[in-house]
């Protein structure tokens, strides 16, 4: 009888074990102590280049009762926004990538990165958006600061605006 039970339990145990995570699943990469692979170095960086695609008429999916509306158009590579205390929005516009190429790998990486870059002209500016009457429609879109070098960081601290430029 015990042999019969063992023969029945063994296939059942194997079947249940097969229902677990697939080998190579991403579960090992989550949590407080992820089991990450060792870093690898090579001559060329291993990366997948994203194919730039315009949004067209597409909109993000949002929960019921919410909507998506463009508050600004004709921005030139917006990188970061900062909502000011009065409700105005500053948008940092600019393309990075103009850093000095100091090593041969920098030149190679630059060629590879350029394949995934946009053809849109860089703004190198801050644009101010203002909804003067609070109706959700931003009536004013104007240049706040220009001739910057790929601005990408914005912070307001004690009444001072800090802008991180590439240089």
C-alpha positions as CSV (number, residue, x, y, z in Angstrom):
1,X,0.0,0.0,0.0
2,X,2.8,2.4,0.9
3,X,4.5,1.7,-2.4
4,X,1.3,2.5,-4.3
5,X,1.0,5.8,-2.4
6,X,4.6,6.7,-3.1
7,X,4.1,6.0,-6.9
8,X,1.0,8.2,-6.9
9,X,2.6,11.0,-4.9
10,X,5.8,11.1,-7.0
11,X,4.0,12.1,-10.3
12,X,1.8,14.5,-8.4
13,X,4.8,16.2,-6.8
14,X,6.5,16.5,-10.2
15,X,3.3,17.9,-11.7
16,X,3.1,20.6,-9.0
17,X,6.8,21.4,-9.3
18,X,6.2,22.0,-13.0
19,X,3.6,24.6,-12.2
20,X,6.2,26.9,-10.6
21,X,8.1,29.7,-12.2
22,X,9.7,29.0,-15.6
23,X,13.5,28.8,-15.5
24,X,14.9,32.2,-16.4
25,X,11.9,34.1,-15.2
26,X,12.4,37.6,-13.9
27,X,11.3,36.8,-10.4
28,X,14.9,36.5,-9.3
29,X,15.5,40.1,-10.2
30,X,12.9,41.5,-7.7
31,X,12.9,42.1,-4.0
32,X,15.3,43.4,-1.4
33,X,18.1,41.0,-2.4
34,X,17.8,40.5,-6.2
35,X,20.0,37.9,-7.8
36,X,21.5,40.0,-10.6
37,X,23.8,38.6,-13.3
38,X,27.4,39.6,-13.2
39,X,28.3,42.7,-15.3
40,X,29.9,42.0,-18.6
41,X,32.3,44.2,-20.5
42,X,32.8,44.1,-24.2
43,X,34.1,46.2,-27.1
44,X,30.7,47.4,-28.1
45,X,27.9,48.1,-25.7
46,X,25.1,45.6,-25.9
47,X,21.9,47.6,-26.2
48,X,18.7,47.5,-28.1
49,X,18.0,50.8,-30.0
50,X,14.4,51.9,-29.7
51,X,12.8,53.0,-32.9
52,X,11.6,56.6,-32.5
53,X,7.8,56.7,-33.3
54,X,5.5,59.7,-33.3
55,X,2.4,59.6,-31.1
56,X,0.1,60.6,-33.9
57,X,-3.5,60.4,-32.6
58,X,-2.6,57.9,-29.9
59,X,-3.4,58.7,-26.2
60,X,-2.4,57.0,-23.0
61,X,-5.0,54.8,-21.4
62,X,-6.3,56.4,-18.2
63,X,-8.9,55.3,-15.5
64,X,-12.6,56.0,-16.1
65,X,-13.5,59.6,-15.3
66,X,-10.1,60.9,-16.3
67,X,-9.0,62.4,-19.7
68,X,-5.7,63.3,-21.5
69,X,-5.4,66.7,-23.1
70,X,-2.3,68.3,-24.6
71,X,-1.4,71.5,-22.7
72,X,1.5,72.4,-24.9
73,X,2.6,71.5,-28.4
74,X,5.6,72.4,-30.6
75,X,8.0,71.7,-27.8
76,X,11.6,70.7,-28.8
77,X,12.6,67.6,-26.9
78,X,11.0,68.3,-23.5
79,X,13.1,66.6,-20.8
80,X,11.7,67.7,-17.5
81,X,8.9,69.8,-16.1
82,X,8.6,71.8,-12.9
83,X,5.3,73.1,-11.5
84,X,5.8,76.4,-9.8
85,X,3.9,77.6,-6.7
86,X,1.6,79.8,-8.8
87,X,0.6,76.8,-11.0
88,X,2.8,77.8,-14.0
89,X,4.8,75.0,-15.5
90,X,8.4,75.3,-16.7
91,X,9.6,72.8,-19.4
92,X,13.3,72.1,-19.9
93,X,13.8,71.4,-23.6
94,X,17.1,70.1,-25.1
95,X,18.9,67.2,-26.5
96,X,21.9,65.8,-24.6
97,X,24.9,64.1,-26.2
98,X,27.2,67.0,-26.8
99,X,29.7,65.9,-24.1
100,X,33.3,65.7,-25.1
101,X,34.4,62.3,-26.6
102,X,37.5,61.5,-24.6
103,X,38.0,57.8,-25.3
104,X,37.5,55.6,-28.4
105,X,34.5,53.9,-26.7
106,X,32.8,57.4,-26.4
107,X,33.0,57.8,-30.2
108,X,31.6,54.3,-30.8
109,X,28.9,54.8,-28.2
110,X,28.0,58.1,-29.8
111,X,27.4,56.4,-33.2
112,X,25.2,53.7,-31.6
113,X,23.2,56.2,-29.6
114,X,22.6,58.4,-32.6
115,X,20.7,55.6,-34.3
116,X,18.0,55.9,-31.6
117,X,18.0,59.7,-31.6
118,X,15.2,61.9,-32.8
119,X,15.5,64.3,-35.8
120,X,13.6,67.0,-33.9
121,X,15.7,70.1,-33.4
122,X,16.9,70.8,-29.8
123,X,15.2,73.7,-28.0
124,X,18.0,74.4,-25.5
125,X,15.6,76.6,-23.6
126,X,13.0,76.7,-20.8
127,X,9.4,77.2,-21.9
128,X,6.8,78.7,-19.5
129,X,3.2,77.5,-19.6
130,X,0.5,79.5,-17.9
131,X,-3.2,78.8,-17.3
132,X,-4.2,82.3,-16.3
133,X,-7.8,81.6,-15.6
134,X,-7.5,78.2,-14.0
135,X,-9.7,76.4,-16.5
136,X,-7.1,73.7,-17.4
137,X,-6.3,75.3,-20.8
138,X,-2.8,76.8,-20.8
139,X,-3.2,80.1,-22.8
140,X,0.4,81.2,-22.6
141,X,3.4,79.3,-24.0
142,X,6.5,81.5,-24.1
143,X,10.3,81.2,-23.9
144,X,11.4,81.8,-20.3
145,X,15.2,81.3,-20.9
146,X,17.1,80.5,-24.1
147,X,20.6,79.7,-25.4
148,X,21.0,76.9,-22.8
149,X,23.1,73.8,-23.3
150,X,20.7,70.8,-23.1
151,X,18.9,71.7,-19.9
152,X,17.7,68.6,-18.1
153,X,17.2,69.4,-14.4
154,X,15.0,72.0,-12.7
155,X,14.6,72.9,-9.1
156,X,13.1,75.7,-7.1
157,X,14.6,76.4,-3.7
158,X,13.9,79.3,-1.5
159,X,12.7,81.4,-4.4
160,X,15.7,80.6,-6.6
161,X,15.4,78.6,-9.8
162,X,18.3,76.1,-10.5
163,X,18.8,74.7,-14.0
164,X,21.1,71.8,-14.7
165,X,22.8,72.2,-18.1
166,X,24.9,69.6,-19.8
167,X,28.0,71.8,-19.4
